């Protein structure tokens, strides 16, 4: 589609556009390794599940509890917190950057230890 449109192709042929897309995807893989590749249909299902989920949190100095009604196994949340998160039960957690974590809910409720 971009090849056929002179404005969007900016005079580039199919090989050049393919290489440019490859550079963008490579940059995304390097900068955002936690993102997953999926089709538009898969994304629509994920968004639908997320919109049906009712999530709330409870936090103390040393513990974060997450509750997710209408939970779908593997549902992902981004948690912003100063410190580290160590899953105790019900989830997996992976650091995205200095203050954000990707939490994958394995159960309807999860408990994580908060380490300053």
C-alpha positions in Angstrom: 0.0 0.0 0.0 2.8 2.5 0.9 4.6 1.6 -2.3 1.7 2.7 -4.4 1.2 6.0 -2.7 3.8 8.6 -3.8 3.5 10.7 -0.7 3.9 7.8 1.8 6.6 6.0 -0.2 8.6 9.2 -0.6 10.0 7.9 -3.8 11.3 4.6 -2.2 10.8 1.2 -3.8 9.5 -1.9 -2.1 13.0 -3.1 -1.0 13.8 0.3 0.6 10.5 0.4 2.4 11.0 -3.1 3.6 14.4 -2.2 5.0 13.0 0.9 6.7 10.3 -1.2 8.4 12.9 -3.7 9.4 14.9 -0.9 11.1 11.7 0.3 13.0 10.9 -3.2 14.2 14.5 -3.8 15.2 14.5 -0.5 17.2 11.3 -1.6 18.9 12.7 -5.0 19.8 15.8 -3.3 21.4 13.9 -0.5 23.2 10.7 -2.4 24.2 11.6 -6.1 24.6 8.4 -6.6 26.7 6.1 -5.8 23.8 4.6 -8.8 22.0 4.0 -9.1 18.3 0.3 -10.0 17.5 -2.3 -9.6 14.8 -5.0 -7.0 14.9 -7.5 -9.8 15.8 -5.4 -11.0 18.7 -5.0 -7.4 19.9 -8.8 -6.9 19.7 -9.3 -10.0 22.0 -6.7 -8.8 24.5 -8.2 -5.3 24.6 -11.7 -6.8 25.0 -10.5 -8.9 28.0 -8.7 -5.9 29.5 -11.8 -3.7 29.2 -13.9 -6.4 31.1 -11.3 -6.8 33.9 -11.8 -4.8 37.1 -8.4 -4.4 38.7 -7.6 -2.8 42.0 -4.6 -2.7 44.3 -3.8 -2.6 48.0 -0.3 -1.6 49.1 1.7 -1.5 52.3 5.4 -0.6 52.6 6.5 -4.1 51.9 3.6 -5.7 50.0 1.5 -5.1 46.9 -1.7 -7.0 46.4 -3.4 -7.0 43.0 -7.0 -8.2 42.5 -8.4 -8.7 39.0 -12.1 -9.6 38.7 -13.0 -11.2 35.3 -9.4 -12.4 35.2 -7.9 -14.0 32.1 -4.7 -16.1 32.7 -1.7 -14.2 31.4 -3.4 -10.9 31.6 -0.7 -8.2 31.7 -0.5 -5.0 33.8 2.1 -2.3 33.9 2.9 -1.3 37.5 4.8 1.9 38.3 6.6 1.7 41.6 9.9 2.9 43.1 11.8 -0.2 44.1 11.7 -3.8 43.1 8.9 -6.3 42.9 9.3 -9.9 43.8 6.3 -12.1 43.1 5.1 -14.2 46.1 2.2 -15.9 44.4 -0.4 -15.5 41.6 1.8 -13.7 39.0 5.1 -13.2 37.3 6.9 -9.8 37.2 9.6 -8.4 34.8 11.3 -5.1 35.1 10.6 -2.8 32.1 12.8 0.1 33.3 13.8 1.9 36.5 10.3 2.3 37.9 7.9 0.2 35.7 7.2 -3.5 35.9 5.3 -5.8 33.6 3.1 -8.0 35.8 1.5 -11.1 34.2 -1.5 -12.3 36.3 -1.6 -16.0 36.6 -4.5 -16.0 39.1 -7.3 -13.6 40.0 -5.2 -12.2 42.9 -1.5 -11.8 43.3 0.9 -10.8 46.0 4.2 -9.2 45.4 6.9 -8.2 47.8 8.0 -4.5 47.5 11.7 -3.9 48.1 12.8 -0.3 48.3 
